[in-house]
Amino acid sequence: MLDAGLVPSMGSIGDCYDNSLVESFWGTMQLELLDSRIWTTRAEIAMAIFEWIEYWYNPVRRHSSLGMLSPVDYEAVHTPSNHDH
């Protein structure tokens, strides 16, 4: 990541106000995407992050915090349809 000009930003250690949800997201992205190959440019990694979020993480990847549904499936289950009016 440093070769691509990206510097990780982390909160302070032991901070009781840290955001574990976001840290979990970044950890998952680090493991599933960023560490999967060597990135050569900022544009390359930016596009990969966009595609990972929009085409995998949001529509497909199941989340334990959503009852093992993807965000798209969770919204479909919990959003009233037009027929419910």
N, C-alpha and C positions, 0 to 999 in steps of 0.2 A: 504494500500500500504506500509506503513512503516513497518508493521509486516513482509512483504515479502522482506525487505531490500532495498526498492526502495525509493528514495528521489526525489520529484518533483523539477525541475529546471525552474525558471521563470526569465524573463528579468526585468530590473528596471521599476518601476512605472512611468508612464508618458513619457516613452522613445518614441520620435517621429519616431524612426527607428525600432520599434518592428515589428514583422512579424505576422500580423493579420491572414493570411491564415494558418500558422502553429498553431497559438493559437486556431483558430477555429477547426482545425483537432484534437488537443489534447483535447479540450473541448468536442467535439463530442464523442471521444473515451472514455473519462472519464464518460460521461453520459450514453452512450449506452453499454459500456463493463465493465469498471473498477469498477464502483459503483454498478454493478448488483449482486455482490456476495462477499464473503470473500475469499481472496486468501491466500493459505498456504505456497507456495514455489515460489521462483523466476522462476524456470523451468515451473511451472504451468501457471504463468501469462505471461511469455515470449511466450509460445505456444499459449495461448489465444489471445495475441496481434497479433501474426503472422497470426493465422487463421482469426481473425476479419478483418485484412487488406486484406489478399489475397483471402478470400472466401466471404467477405461481402462488405467491403468499396470500393475496387477497381472494382470488376466485377458487383456488383448488386446495391449498394446504389446510388440513384440519387443525383446530386449536383446542387444547384441553379446556381453556377458559370459556369456550363456547359449546361445551358438551360434545366435543369431538366433531363439530361441524365446521365447514369453511365459513369465512365471513359472509360470502355470497349466500350460502345455504341458510346460515343463521338468520340473515335479514329476510329471506324468502319465508322462513317458518314464522318469524315474529312480526312481519309487516302485514297488516290487514289488506286483503285484495279489494278491488273495486266492487266485488260481488258481496262483500260483507257489510255494505252500507245500508 
